[in-house]
Amino acid sequence: MVPLLLGILIGALAISSVSTALPAIRGDLMLSDSGALWLVDVYALSLAATLILASRIGDAFGRKRIVLLGLAGFAALNLVGGLAQDGLLLIVVRALLGVAEAFVVAGVVATIGVHYQARQRVLAYGLWTATFGTGSALGPVLGGIVTEGPGWRWLLLGSVPLAVVAGILATWLVPDSHSSRPASWDVLSILSSIVALGALVFAVHEALATPSAAAVAAVVAIATLVYFIRRQRALREPLIDMRLFSVPGFSPAIMRIVASSGVAAASVLLVSLHLQDLRAHTAAEAGIAILPQAVAIALGGVVAPLFLRWLTSPTLTVLALVVQGAGLAWLAFAPDVVAIPLVLVGAGFGVAATLAATTLFDVTTEDDAGQVGAIQEVSFSLGGGLGIAVLGTISTIVGAGGFAVALVVAAVAVLAAAVLPLWQGASANAAADAH
């Protein structure tokens, strides 16, 4: 787990640390406003767009190999980026870093799914959730400290030895695995998956900043996604087996990942803006105020397997989502104290995300691990982007009471994700009994 978690930590820091370092990078490399925006967004865009392809390569040639390939890419690209003197070059490097992280994430998630079972698998995914949450929380703080100290370039250069150490440890400690099924290399499926996911991530990330461009991207994403799904159903060896979504428990877990990650990401944005715009907090003060949520996410991921001694996974997942919804409602109606409600939001997400991710692998086979891992990671990425786009838009449109309204909508959404699968399951059972 150590090299696998190091790979996740490096990626989380790369995503989150650039936000506080961006003003210094923009000034040194003379980036335009649009260039600065691309520097931030291109990483997540390329990561999401290449996850499915990376998982397929791992299925065919070995999941350990793609982890090592991703870590090697991370070391080399961070070295180039840390020495870059041109803004365009740094943007290209960030895009390629997203591809490298896609290889790492796809390999890590599938490796955990294959090599751990039962409660060990829950603990492994809990550690994954905790590591990503910790990296995401520490990234902005680390970005500010390093930028004000030795300079922003060391955010990239400092990742080089981390990636090298993770690669050496992975070579030594991580077992390899691959799918026994023949790999699909249908070119149209690969290209349409990249276009669909890339356009979809771009649309949700740009919904607030550039609505017109986001709308065009959304149309492209939907059209391409429909084509991709129809093609997968027609192929004998599809890139993604769409029958996975009909496996009992699979789609409800995806729904819960999207909802829980979406409201967790949106709560950070909404609370940050609320503290700075209405309560005159500085950016640093707002960051510190939000920190309890990140700590709670990490703790939630770690303690999830402990609670399974007393509760079943479905019951605990529903309870975690209810706790998350309660925290959101508390924030909406009593925003003067944010720490405790944010702890509820974070802890609920940490537990629910860990259990939902574990469920995806519990209900599928080892041969499906690469595909399942890619679907899981795309769900987390899209959930966060959709949460920020939808709830941020609601907050902006409503105006003065937008903060409370958006959080109430978020609470309703996560509670619906908790109870809807139960209702669907009860309906299906009743229909089966009647038949």
C-alpha positions as a Markdown table, in Angstrom:
| # | Residue | x | y | z |
|---|---|---|---|---|
| 1 | Met | 0.0 | 0.0 | 0.0 |
| 2 | Val | 2.9 | 2.4 | 0.7 |
| 3 | Pro | 4.0 | 2.9 | -2.9 |
| 4 | Leu | 0.4 | 2.9 | -4.1 |
| 5 | Leu | -0.6 | 5.6 | -1.6 |
| 6 | Leu | 2.5 | 7.7 | -2.5 |
| 7 | Gly | 1.3 | 7.7 | -6.1 |
| 8 | Ile | -2.1 | 9.0 | -5.0 |
| 9 | Leu | -0.6 | 11.6 | -2.7 |
| 10 | Ile | 1.6 | 13.0 | -5.4 |
| 11 | Gly | -1.4 | 13.4 | -7.7 |
| 12 | Ala | -3.5 | 15.0 | -5.0 |
| 13 | Leu | -0.8 | 17.5 | -4.2 |
| 14 | Ala | -0.3 | 18.3 | -7.9 |
| 15 | Ile | -4.0 | 19.0 | -8.3 |
| 16 | Ser | -4.5 | 21.2 | -5.2 |
| 17 | Ser | -1.2 | 23.0 | -4.7 |
| 18 | Val | -1.3 | 25.0 | -8.0 |
| 19 | Ser | -4.2 | 27.1 | -6.7 |
| 20 | Thr | -2.2 | 29.0 | -4.2 |
| 21 | Ala | 0.9 | 29.0 | -6.4 |
| 22 | Leu | -0.9 | 30.3 | -9.5 |
| 23 | Pro | -0.3 | 34.1 | -9.0 |
| 24 | Ala | 3.4 | 33.6 | -8.8 |
| 25 | Ile | 3.5 | 31.2 | -11.8 |
| 26 | Arg | 1.4 | 33.6 | -13.8 |
| 27 | Gly | 3.7 | 36.5 | -13.0 |
| 28 | Asp | 7.0 | 34.6 | -13.7 |
| 29 | Leu | 5.9 | 33.1 | -17.0 |
| 30 | Met | 3.7 | 36.0 | -18.2 |
| 31 | Leu | 0.5 | 33.8 | -18.5 |
| 32 | Ser | -2.7 | 35.4 | -19.7 |
| 33 | Asp | -5.9 | 34.9 | -17.7 |
| 34 | Ser | -7.0 | 32.1 | -20.1 |
| 35 | Gly | -3.6 | 30.5 | -19.9 |
| 36 | Ala | -3.7 | 30.5 | -16.1 |
| 37 | Leu | -7.1 | 28.9 | -16.2 |
| 38 | Trp | -5.8 | 26.2 | -18.6 |
| 39 | Leu | -2.8 | 25.6 | -16.3 |
| 40 | Val | -5.2 | 24.7 | -13.5 |
| 41 | Asp | -7.9 | 22.8 | -15.5 |
| 42 | Val | -5.8 | 20.9 | -18.0 |
| 43 | Tyr | -4.6 | 18.4 | -15.4 |
| 44 | Ala | -8.0 | 17.2 | -14.3 |
| 45 | Leu | -9.2 | 17.3 | -18.0 |
| 46 | Ser | -6.4 | 15.0 | -19.3 |
| 47 | Leu | -6.7 | 12.8 | -16.2 |
| 48 | Ala | -10.4 | 12.1 | -16.7 |
| 49 | Ala | -10.1 | 11.8 | -20.5 |
| 50 | Thr | -7.4 | 9.1 | -20.4 |
| 51 | Leu | -8.6 | 6.9 | -17.5 |
| 52 | Ile | -10.5 | 4.4 | -19.6 |
| 53 | Leu | -7.6 | 4.0 | -22.0 |
| 54 | Ala | -5.1 | 3.7 | -19.1 |
| 55 | Ser | -7.2 | 1.0 | -17.4 |
| 56 | Arg | -7.5 | -1.0 | -20.7 |
| 57 | Ile | -3.7 | -0.9 | -21.1 |
| 58 | Gly | -3.3 | -2.1 | -17.5 |
| 59 | Asp | -5.8 | -4.9 | -18.1 |
| 60 | Ala | -3.8 | -6.1 | -21.1 |
| 61 | Phe | -0.1 | -5.5 | -20.1 |
| 62 | Gly | -0.2 | -5.5 | -16.3 |
| 63 | Arg | -1.5 | -3.0 | -13.6 |
| 64 | Lys | 1.9 | -2.8 | -11.9 |
| 65 | Arg | 3.5 | -1.8 | -15.2 |
| 66 | Ile | 1.2 | 1.2 | -15.7 |
| 67 | Val | 1.7 | 2.3 | -12.2 |
| 68 | Leu | 5.5 | 2.3 | -12.8 |
| 69 | Leu | 5.0 | 4.0 | -16.2 |
| 70 | Gly | 2.9 | 6.7 | -14.6 |
| 71 | Leu | 5.4 | 7.3 | -11.8 |
| 72 | Ala | 8.3 | 7.4 | -14.2 |
| 73 | Gly | 6.3 | 10.0 | -16.3 |
| 74 | Phe | 5.6 | 12.0 | -13.1 |
| 75 | Ala | 9.3 | 12.1 | -12.3 |
| 76 | Ala | 10.4 | 13.2 | -15.8 |
| 77 | Leu | 7.6 | 15.6 | -16.4 |
| 78 | Asn | 7.9 | 17.4 | -13.0 |
| 79 | Leu | 11.6 | 17.8 | -13.7 |
| 80 | Val | 10.8 | 19.4 | -17.1 |
| 81 | Gly | 8.1 | 21.6 | -15.6 |
| 82 | Gly | 10.2 | 22.8 | -12.7 |
| 83 | Leu | 12.8 | 24.0 | -15.2 |
| 84 | Ala | 10.3 | 25.4 | -17.7 |
| 85 | Gln | 10.8 | 29.1 | -18.8 |
| 86 | Asp | 7.7 | 29.2 | -21.0 |
| 87 | Gly | 4.0 | 29.2 | -20.0 |
| 88 | Leu | 2.8 | 27.1 | -22.9 |
| 89 | Leu | 5.4 | 24.4 | -22.1 |
| 90 | Leu | 4.2 | 24.3 | -18.5 |
| 91 | Ile | 0.6 | 23.9 | -19.6 |
| 92 | Val | 1.7 | 21.0 | -21.9 |
| 93 | Val | 3.6 | 19.5 | -19.0 |
| 94 | Arg | 0.6 | 19.7 | -16.8 |
| 95 | Ala | -1.6 | 18.0 | -19.4 |
| 96 | Leu | 0.9 | 15.2 | -19.7 |
| 97 | Leu | 1.1 | 15.0 | -15.9 |
| 98 | Gly | -2.6 | 14.3 | -15.9 |
| 99 | Val | -2.1 | 11.4 | -18.3 |
| 100 | Ala | 0.7 | 10.1 | -16.1 |
| 101 | Glu | -1.6 | 10.3 | -13.0 |
| 102 | Ala | -4.4 | 8.5 | -15.0 |
| 103 | Phe | -2.0 | 5.6 | -15.4 |
| 104 | Val | -1.1 | 5.6 | -11.7 |
| 105 | Val | -4.7 | 5.9 | -10.5 |
| 106 | Ala | -6.0 | 3.3 | -12.9 |
| 107 | Gly | -3.3 | 0.9 | -11.8 |
| 108 | Val | -3.7 | 1.6 | -8.0 |
| 109 | Val | -7.5 | 1.3 | -7.9 |
| 110 | Ala | -7.5 | -1.9 | -9.9 |
| 111 | Thr | -4.6 | -3.4 | -7.9 |
| 112 | Ile | -6.4 | -2.8 | -4.6 |
| 113 | Gly | -9.6 | -4.3 | -6.1 |
| 114 | Val | -7.8 | -7.5 | -7.2 |
| 115 | His | -5.4 | -8.1 | -4.3 |
| 116 | Tyr | -7.5 | -7.3 | -1.3 |
| 117 | Gln | -10.7 | -9.0 | -0.1 |
| 118 | Ala | -13.5 | -8.4 | 2.4 |
| 119 | Arg | -12.6 | -6.0 | 5.3 |
| 120 | Gln | -9.0 | -5.6 | 4.0 |
| 121 | Arg | -10.4 | -4.1 | 0.8 |
| 122 | Val | -12.5 | -1.7 | 2.8 |
| 123 | Leu | -9.4 | -0.6 | 4.8 |
| 124 | Ala | -7.3 | -0.3 | 1.6 |
| 125 | Tyr | -9.9 | 2.0 | 0.0 |
| 126 | Gly | -10.2 | 3.8 | 3.3 |
| 127 | Leu | -6.5 | 4.6 | 3.2 |
| 128 | Trp | -6.9 | 5.6 | -0.4 |
| 129 | Thr | -9.7 | 8.0 | 0.5 |
| 130 | Ala | -7.7 | 9.3 | 3.5 |
| 131 | Thr | -4.5 | 9.9 | 1.4 |
| 132 | Phe | -6.3 | 11.7 | -1.3 |
| 133 | Gly | -8.2 | 13.8 | 1.2 |
| 134 | Thr | -5.1 | 14.7 | 3.1 |
| 135 | Gly | -3.2 | 15.6 | -0.1 |
| 136 | Ser | -6.1 | 17.8 | -1.3 |
| 137 | Ala | -6.1 | 19.6 | 2.1 |
| 138 | Leu | -2.4 | 20.1 | 2.4 |
| 139 | Gly | -1.9 | 21.0 | -1.2 |
| 140 | Pro | -3.0 | 24.7 | -1.0 |
| 141 | Val | -1.1 | 25.1 | 2.3 |
| 142 | Leu | 2.0 | 23.5 | 0.9 |
| 143 | Gly | 1.7 | 25.6 | -2.3 |
| 144 | Gly | 1.6 | 28.8 | -0.4 |
| 145 | Ile | 4.5 | 27.9 | 1.8 |
| 146 | Val | 6.8 | 26.7 | -1.0 |
| 147 | Thr | 5.9 | 29.6 | -3.2 |
| 148 | Glu | 6.7 | 32.1 | -0.5 |
| 149 | Gly | 9.9 | 30.2 | 0.4 |
| 150 | Pro | 12.1 | 28.6 | -2.2 |
| 151 | Gly | 9.7 | 29.3 | -5.1 |
| 152 | Trp | 6.8 | 27.6 | -7.0 |
| 153 | Arg | 9.2 | 25.6 | -9.1 |
| 154 | Trp | 10.0 | 23.4 | -6.1 |
| 155 | Leu | 6.4 | 22.2 | -6.0 |
| 156 | Leu | 7.3 | 20.3 | -9.2 |
| 157 | Leu | 10.9 | 19.6 | -8.5 |
| 158 | Gly | 10.1 | 18.3 | -5.0 |
| 159 | Ser | 7.7 | 15.7 | -6.5 |
| 160 | Val | 10.6 | 14.1 | -8.5 |
| 161 | Pro | 12.2 | 12.3 | -5.6 |
| 162 | Leu | 8.8 | 11.3 | -4.2 |
| 163 | Ala | 7.9 | 9.7 | -7.6 |
| 164 | Val | 11.3 | 7.9 | -7.8 |
| 165 | Val | 10.9 | 6.5 | -4.2 |
| 166 | Ala | 7.4 | 5.4 | -5.0 |
| 167 | Gly | 8.6 | 3.7 | -8.2 |
| 168 | Ile | 11.4 | 1.8 | -6.4 |
| 169 | Leu | 9.0 | 0.7 | -3.7 |
| 170 | Ala | 6.4 | -0.4 | -6.2 |
| 171 | Thr | 9.0 | -2.4 | -8.2 |
| 172 | Trp | 9.8 | -4.2 | -5.0 |
| 173 | Leu | 6.5 | -4.5 | -3.1 |
| 174 | Val | 3.6 | -4.4 | -5.5 |
| 175 | Pro | 2.4 | -7.6 | -7.2 |
| 176 | Asp | 1.3 | -7.5 | -10.8 |
| 177 | Ser | -2.1 | -8.5 | -12.3 |
| 178 | His | -3.9 | -8.3 | -15.5 |
| 179 | Ser | -7.2 | -9.4 | -17.0 |
| 180 | Ser | -7.6 | -12.9 | -18.5 |
| 181 | Arg | -10.1 | -11.5 | -21.1 |
| 182 | Pro | -8.9 | -10.4 | -24.6 |
| 183 | Ala | -8.2 | -6.7 | -24.7 |
| 184 | Ser | -10.3 | -4.4 | -26.9 |
| 185 | Trp | -8.4 | -1.9 | -29.0 |
| 186 | Asp | -11.3 | -0.6 | -31.0 |
| 187 | Val | -10.0 | 2.8 | -32.2 |
| 188 | Leu | -13.4 | 4.5 | -32.4 |
| 189 | Ser | -14.2 | 3.4 | -28.9 |
| 190 | Ile | -10.9 | 4.8 | -27.6 |
| 191 | Leu | -11.2 | 8.1 | -29.4 |
| 192 | Ser | -14.9 | 8.6 | -28.5 |
| 193 | Ser | -14.2 | 7.8 | -24.8 |
| 194 | Ile | -11.4 | 10.4 | -24.8 |
| 195 | Val | -13.6 | 13.1 | -26.5 |
| 196 | Ala | -16.7 | 12.3 | -24.4 |
| 197 | Leu | -14.9 | 12.4 | -21.0 |
| 198 | Gly | -12.7 | 15.3 | -21.9 |
| 199 | Ala | -15.6 | 17.4 | -23.1 |
| 200 | Leu | -17.8 | 16.4 | -20.1 |
| 201 | Val | -15.1 | 17.3 | -17.6 |
| 202 | Phe | -14.4 | 20.6 | -19.4 |
| 203 | Ala | -18.2 | 21.4 | -19.4 |
| 204 | Val | -18.6 | 20.9 | -15.7 |
| 205 | His | -15.4 | 22.7 | -14.8 |
| 206 | Glu | -16.2 | 25.7 | -17.0 |
| 207 | Ala | -20.0 | 26.0 | -16.3 |
| 208 | Leu | -19.5 | 29.0 | -14.0 |
| 209 | Ala | -16.6 | 30.7 | -15.7 |
| 210 | Thr | -17.6 | 30.4 | -19.4 |
| 211 | Pro | -21.2 | 29.1 | -19.7 |
| 212 | Ser | -21.3 | 29.4 | -23.5 |
| 213 | Ala | -18.2 | 27.3 | -24.0 |
| 214 | Ala | -19.4 | 24.8 | -21.3 |
| 215 | Ala | -22.7 | 24.4 | -23.1 |
| 216 | Val | -21.0 | 23.6 | -26.4 |
| 217 | Ala | -18.7 | 21.1 | -24.7 |
| 218 | Ala | -21.8 | 19.5 | -23.0 |
| 219 | Val | -23.5 | 19.0 | -26.3 |
| 220 | Val | -20.3 | 17.4 | -27.8 |
| 221 | Ala | -19.9 | 15.3 | -24.6 |
| 222 | Ile | -23.5 | 14.0 | -24.7 |
| 223 | Ala | -23.5 | 13.2 | -28.4 |
| 224 | Thr | -20.2 | 11.4 | -28.2 |
| 225 | Leu | -21.1 | 9.6 | -25.0 |
| 226 | Val | -24.3 | 8.2 | -26.7 |
| 227 | Tyr | -22.3 | 7.0 | -29.6 |
| 228 | Phe | -19.7 | 5.4 | -27.3 |
| 229 | Ile | -22.4 | 3.5 | -25.3 |
| 230 | Arg | -24.2 | 2.3 | -28.4 |
| 231 | Arg | -20.8 | 1.1 | -29.9 |
| 232 | Gln | -19.9 | -0.7 | -26.7 |
| 233 | Arg | -23.2 | -2.6 | -26.8 |
| 234 | Ala | -22.6 | -3.6 | -30.4 |
| 235 | Leu | -19.0 | -4.9 | -29.9 |
| 236 | Arg | -18.2 | -8.4 | -28.9 |
| 237 | Glu | -15.1 | -7.2 | -26.9 |
| 238 | Pro | -16.1 | -3.7 | -25.8 |
| 239 | Leu | -13.7 | -1.2 | -24.2 |
| 240 | Ile | -16.2 | -0.8 | -21.3 |
| 241 | Asp | -18.7 | -3.6 | -20.7 |
| 242 | Met | -22.0 | -1.7 | -20.3 |
| 243 | Arg | -23.5 | -4.8 | -18.6 |
| 244 | Leu | -21.6 | -3.8 | -15.5 |
| 245 | Phe | -24.2 | -1.1 | -14.8 |
| 246 | Ser | -26.9 | -3.8 | -14.6 |
| 247 | Val | -25.1 | -5.8 | -11.9 |
| 248 | Pro | -27.0 | -5.5 | -8.6 |
| 249 | Gly | -25.5 | -2.8 | -6.4 |
| 250 | Phe | -23.2 | -1.4 | -9.1 |
| 251 | Ser | -25.2 | 1.6 | -10.3 |
| 252 | Pro | -26.4 | 2.6 | -6.8 |
| 253 | Ala | -22.8 | 2.7 | -5.7 |
| 254 | Ile | -21.9 | 5.0 | -8.7 |
| 255 | Met | -24.9 | 7.2 | -7.8 |
| 256 | Arg | -23.7 | 7.5 | -4.3 |
| 257 | Ile | -20.1 | 8.3 | -5.3 |
| 258 | Val | -21.3 | 11.1 | -7.7 |
| 259 | Ala | -23.7 | 12.6 | -5.1 |
| 260 | Ser | -21.4 | 12.4 | -2.1 |
| 261 | Ser | -18.3 | 13.7 | -3.8 |
| 262 | Gly | -20.3 | 16.4 | -5.5 |
| 263 | Val | -21.7 | 17.9 | -2.3 |
| 264 | Ala | -18.4 | 17.5 | -0.5 |
| 265 | Ala | -16.6 | 19.5 | -3.2 |
| 266 | Ala | -19.3 | 22.1 | -3.5 |
| 267 | Ser | -19.4 | 22.7 | 0.3 |
| 268 | Val | -15.7 | 23.7 | 0.3 |
| 269 | Leu | -16.4 | 26.3 | -2.5 |
| 270 | Leu | -19.6 | 27.6 | -0.9 |
| 271 | Val | -18.2 | 27.9 | 2.6 |
| 272 | Ser | -15.0 | 29.5 | 1.3 |
| 273 | Leu | -16.9 | 32.2 | -0.6 |
| 274 | His | -19.4 | 32.7 | 2.3 |
| 275 | Leu | -16.6 | 33.3 | 4.8 |
| 276 | Gln | -14.7 | 35.7 | 2.5 |
| 277 | Asp | -17.6 | 37.6 | 0.9 |
| 278 | Leu | -20.0 | 37.9 | 3.9 |
| 279 | Arg | -17.8 | 37.5 | 7.0 |
| 280 | Ala | -14.6 | 39.3 | 5.7 |
| 281 | His | -12.3 | 36.4 | 6.2 |
| 282 | Thr | -9.0 | 36.3 | 4.4 |
| 283 | Ala | -8.2 | 33.5 | 2.0 |
| 284 | Ala | -5.9 | 32.0 | 4.6 |
| 285 | Glu | -8.5 | 32.2 | 7.3 |
| 286 | Ala | -11.1 | 30.6 | 5.1 |
| 287 | Gly | -8.7 | 27.8 | 4.2 |
| 288 | Ile | -8.0 | 27.1 | 7.9 |
| 289 | Ala | -11.7 | 27.1 | 8.6 |
| 290 | Ile | -12.4 | 24.5 | 5.9 |
| 291 | Leu | -9.5 | 22.3 | 7.1 |
| 292 | Pro | -11.7 | 20.2 | 9.5 |
| 293 | Gln | -13.6 | 18.8 | 6.6 |
| 294 | Ala | -10.4 | 17.4 | 5.0 |
| 295 | Val | -9.3 | 15.9 | 8.3 |
| 296 | Ala | -12.8 | 14.3 | 8.8 |
| 297 | Ile | -12.6 | 12.8 | 5.2 |
| 298 | Ala | -9.3 | 11.2 | 6.1 |
| 299 | Leu | -10.6 | 9.9 | 9.4 |
| 300 | Gly | -13.8 | 8.7 | 7.8 |
| 301 | Gly | -11.9 | 6.6 | 5.3 |
| 302 | Val | -9.8 | 5.0 | 8.0 |
| 303 | Val | -12.5 | 4.2 | 10.5 |
| 304 | Ala | -15.1 | 2.8 | 8.0 |
| 305 | Pro | -13.9 | -0.8 | 8.3 |
| 306 | Leu | -14.1 | -0.5 | 12.2 |
| 307 | Phe | -17.8 | 0.3 | 12.0 |
| 308 | Leu | -18.4 | -2.8 | 9.8 |
| 309 | Arg | -18.0 | -4.8 | 13.0 |
| 310 | Trp | -21.4 | -3.6 | 14.1 |
| 311 | Leu | -23.2 | -2.6 | 10.9 |
| 312 | Thr | -23.6 | -4.0 | 7.4 |
| 313 | Ser | -22.0 | -2.1 | 4.5 |
| 314 | Pro | -25.4 | -0.9 | 3.0 |
| 315 | Thr | -26.6 | 0.3 | 6.4 |
| 316 | Leu | -23.4 | 2.1 | 7.2 |
| 317 | Thr | -23.3 | 3.7 | 3.7 |
| 318 | Val | -26.9 | 5.1 | 4.2 |
| 319 | Leu | -26.0 | 6.3 | 7.7 |
| 320 | Ala | -22.9 | 8.1 | 6.4 |
| 321 | Leu | -24.9 | 9.8 | 3.7 |
| 322 | Val | -27.5 | 10.9 | 6.2 |
| 323 | Val | -24.7 | 12.3 | 8.4 |
| 324 | Gln | -23.4 | 14.2 | 5.4 |
| 325 | Gly | -26.8 | 15.6 | 4.6 |
| 326 | Ala | -27.3 | 16.6 | 8.3 |
| 327 | Gly | -24.0 | 18.6 | 8.1 |
| 328 | Leu | -25.1 | 20.4 | 4.9 |
| 329 | Ala | -28.5 | 21.3 | 6.4 |
| 330 | Trp | -26.7 | 22.6 | 9.6 |
| 331 | Leu | -24.5 | 24.8 | 7.4 |
| 332 | Ala | -27.5 | 26.1 | 5.6 |
| 333 | Phe | -29.6 | 27.1 | 8.6 |
| 334 | Ala | -26.8 | 28.0 | 11.1 |
| 335 | Pro | -23.7 | 29.1 | 9.2 |
| 336 | Asp | -22.1 | 31.0 | 12.1 |
| 337 | Val | -20.3 | 27.9 | 13.2 |
| 338 | Val | -18.8 | 25.9 | 10.3 |
| 339 | Ala | -16.3 | 23.6 | 11.9 |
| 340 | Ile | -18.7 | 20.9 | 13.3 |
| 341 | Pro | -21.0 | 20.8 | 10.3 |
| 342 | Leu | -18.0 | 20.5 | 8.0 |
| 343 | Val | -16.7 | 17.6 | 10.1 |
| 344 | Leu | -20.1 | 15.9 | 9.5 |
| 345 | Val | -19.9 | 16.5 | 5.8 |
| 346 | Gly | -16.3 | 15.3 | 5.6 |
| 347 | Ala | -16.8 | 12.2 | 7.8 |
| 348 | Gly | -19.9 | 11.2 | 5.9 |
| 349 | Phe | -18.1 | 11.5 | 2.6 |
| 350 | Gly | -15.0 | 9.6 | 3.9 |
| 351 | Val | -17.1 | 6.6 | 5.0 |
| 352 | Ala | -19.7 | 6.6 | 2.1 |
| 353 | Ala | -17.0 | 7.0 | -0.6 |
| 354 | Thr | -14.9 | 4.2 | 0.9 |
| 355 | Leu | -17.8 | 1.8 | 1.1 |
| 356 | Ala | -19.3 | 2.7 | -2.3 |
| 357 | Ala | -15.9 | 2.2 | -4.0 |
| 358 | Thr | -15.5 | -1.1 | -2.2 |
| 359 | Thr | -19.0 | -2.2 | -3.3 |
| 360 | Leu | -18.1 | -1.7 | -7.0 |
| 361 | Phe | -15.4 | -4.4 | -6.7 |
| 362 | Asp | -17.4 | -6.7 | -4.4 |
| 363 | Val | -20.1 | -7.1 | -7.0 |
| 364 | Thr | -17.8 | -7.6 | -10.0 |
| 365 | Thr | -15.0 | -10.0 | -10.9 |
| 366 | Glu | -11.2 | -9.6 | -10.9 |
| 367 | Asp | -11.2 | -9.5 | -14.7 |
| 368 | Asp | -13.4 | -6.4 | -14.6 |
| 369 | Ala | -11.1 | -4.6 | -12.1 |
| 370 | Gly | -9.5 | -2.2 | -14.7 |
| 371 | Gln | -12.9 | -1.1 | -16.1 |
| 372 | Val | -14.4 | -0.8 | -12.7 |
| 373 | Gly | -11.5 | 1.3 | -11.4 |
| 374 | Ala | -11.8 | 3.7 | -14.4 |
| 375 | Ile | -15.6 | 4.0 | -13.9 |
| 376 | Gln | -15.1 | 4.7 | -10.2 |
| 377 | Glu | -12.5 | 7.4 | -10.8 |
| 378 | Val | -14.5 | 9.1 | -13.5 |
| 379 | Ser | -17.5 | 9.1 | -11.1 |
| 380 | Phe | -15.5 | 10.9 | -8.4 |
| 381 | Ser | -14.1 | 13.4 | -10.9 |
| 382 | Leu | -17.5 | 14.2 | -12.5 |
| 383 | Gly | -19.2 | 14.2 | -9.1 |
| 384 | Gly | -16.9 | 16.9 | -7.8 |
| 385 | Gly | -17.2 | 19.0 | -11.0 |
| 386 | Leu | -21.0 | 18.7 | -11.2 |
| 387 | Gly | -21.4 | 19.5 | -7.6 |
| 388 | Ile | -19.4 | 22.7 | -7.9 |
| 389 | Ala | -21.0 | 23.7 | -11.2 |
| 390 | Val | -24.7 | 23.0 | -10.2 |
| 391 | Leu | -24.6 | 24.2 | -6.6 |
| 392 | Gly | -22.3 | 27.1 | -7.4 |
| 393 | Thr | -24.7 | 28.2 | -10.2 |
| 394 | Ile | -27.7 | 27.9 | -7.8 |
| 395 | Ser | -25.9 | 30.0 | -5.2 |
| 396 | Thr | -25.1 | 32.7 | -7.8 |
| 397 | Ile | -28.6 | 32.9 | -9.4 |
| 398 | Val | -30.5 | 33.1 | -6.1 |
| 399 | Gly | -28.4 | 35.9 | -4.8 |
| 400 | Ala | -28.5 | 36.9 | -1.1 |
| 401 | Gly | -29.9 | 33.6 | 0.1 |
| 402 | Gly | -28.1 | 31.5 | -2.4 |
| 403 | Phe | -25.7 | 30.0 | 0.1 |
| 404 | Ala | -28.5 | 28.5 | 2.2 |
| 405 | Val | -30.5 | 27.4 | -0.8 |
| 406 | Ala | -27.6 | 25.6 | -2.5 |
| 407 | Leu | -26.8 | 23.8 | 0.7 |
| 408 | Val | -30.4 | 22.7 | 1.1 |
| 409 | Val | -30.4 | 21.3 | -2.4 |
| 410 | Ala | -27.1 | 19.5 | -1.7 |
| 411 | Ala | -28.6 | 18.0 | 1.5 |
| 412 | Val | -31.7 | 16.8 | -0.5 |
| 413 | Ala | -29.5 | 15.3 | -3.2 |
| 414 | Val | -27.3 | 13.3 | -0.9 |
| 415 | Leu | -30.3 | 12.1 | 1.1 |
| 416 | Ala | -31.9 | 11.0 | -2.2 |
| 417 | Ala | -28.8 | 9.1 | -3.1 |
| 418 | Ala | -29.0 | 7.4 | 0.3 |
| 419 | Val | -32.7 | 6.2 | 0.1 |
| 420 | Leu | -33.3 | 5.9 | -3.7 |
| 421 | Pro | -31.3 | 2.7 | -4.2 |
| 422 | Leu | -33.2 | 1.2 | -1.2 |
| 423 | Trp | -36.5 | 2.1 | -2.7 |
| 424 | Gln | -35.4 | 0.7 | -6.1 |
| 425 | Gly | -34.3 | -2.6 | -4.4 |
| 426 | Ala | -37.6 | -2.9 | -2.5 |
| 427 | Ser | -39.6 | -2.3 | -5.7 |
| 428 | Ala | -37.5 | -4.9 | -7.6 |
| 429 | Asn | -38.1 | -7.4 | -4.9 |
| 430 | Ala | -41.8 | -6.7 | -4.8 |
| 431 | Ala | -42.0 | -7.2 | -8.6 |
| 432 | Ala | -40.1 | -10.4 | -8.4 |
| 433 | Asp | -42.4 | -11.7 | -5.6 |
| 434 | Ala | -45.5 | -10.8 | -7.6 |
| 435 | His | -44.1 | -12.5 | -10.7 |
